[in-house]
Amino acid sequence: MSHNHFILKMLNIKDENIQVLDVIDTLSTNKEKTILIKARLSYPVERCVNCGFDTVLKNGFAKAHIRLDSLNGQRYEMLLHKQRFICKSCHSTFGVTTSLNKPNQTLSCKLKNQIMLLTKEGLNNELIARICHCSASSVRRTIIERVRSKYRVSVLPKHLCFDEFRSVKNVFSFICCDAQSHKLVVKLPDRLSSTIINYFENRYSKQERDQVESVVVDLNAQYQRFIRRLFPNAKVIIDRFHIVQLVGRALDNYRVSLARSLDKKSREYKILKSQWRLFHKKMDELEDKKPTYLKGINEYMTQQNVIDLVTNKFPKFKTIYQMYQGITLALRDKDVTRLNDLLDNYTKTHTELDTTITTFRKNRSYLKNSVISQYSNGALEGINRKIKLLKRNCYGFRNQQFFFLRIDCIFA
Ligand SMILES: [Zn+2]
């Protein structure tokens, strides 16, 4: 085997028509240490590509500069002398082609692959450019060239999740994923009902939409209005996390306002202020036998005792606390009757909880679905987190289209 063969093998170049002439250390235009490979590309051509006659003559070489993918963090470039041909019949000229790069492009296909691999990790353009030894705008161009946003997914999933995320200029964008496979289905520029309806109605047939069995949403009322129209057979499920979050917020807000009205030296104040985690802990997981030293109150007490101390003294707080616990446990145990009882037997406390319960009563059937169903928006929250991280890594995006392409890079 020749040296040429091994050099090409090491550089992972498959084109055997390339003949390496020299390998030299040099500096690139921006004074970066570069390894320059001088090579020649030639192969016999029988017939003219334009007219098909066998009247082809060799016509010198044309120089082409190609950026290769970096090896061990080194910048590699190739100065390739490409054979040119001239046709005696039609007087046209043409040159040889290679799989190394596309015609008239400096970046080799391998380098572009390397760039695309790094975009999958959510790095910013400048960092990718530094790793791959090219410019940030090359990275941007490569992404625009390589990534195509999907017109639609091939099969509309049976279980969908709806949510939104903050995209450019503080606009909320709609996002939808498959509840089972956790794959991204679509992201839309905004969350307007018309945009979402248009997307699903124009790209999926009625039969396909009829197949959808459930849609998970948060308590945002606007989605529920058109889900019935888009997916007539789908059950609306309210995300369990949002249900707990809503009651939890009511509990916390009342706890804070109650604490404000108390004497700061009192035991109850100290409990409300420092042991707030215990109120969120599930009732039957509280420690009721072994006393522990509780910081903030500076006493030995069981966790159950702490709760009892406050709830016995403030009946209104007790109602709210029990409501929170009841809903949390009903969701955990998938107990629909218990949830219904809780909503039916609730008496007004003149706090934030009243509104929350009214909302729940209004959406009772959806709430029931979320107790029974195994699906939640967890997967979508994970996707949203990755998007947020991407935005942070890239110091924000100005162009929404490009932002969406970058998201596609991650979830492709
Ligand atoms: Zn010709």
Residues whose N, C-alpha, C, O or C-beta is under 5 A from the ligand:
A	BS01	ZN	C48 N50 C51 G52 C87 S89 C90
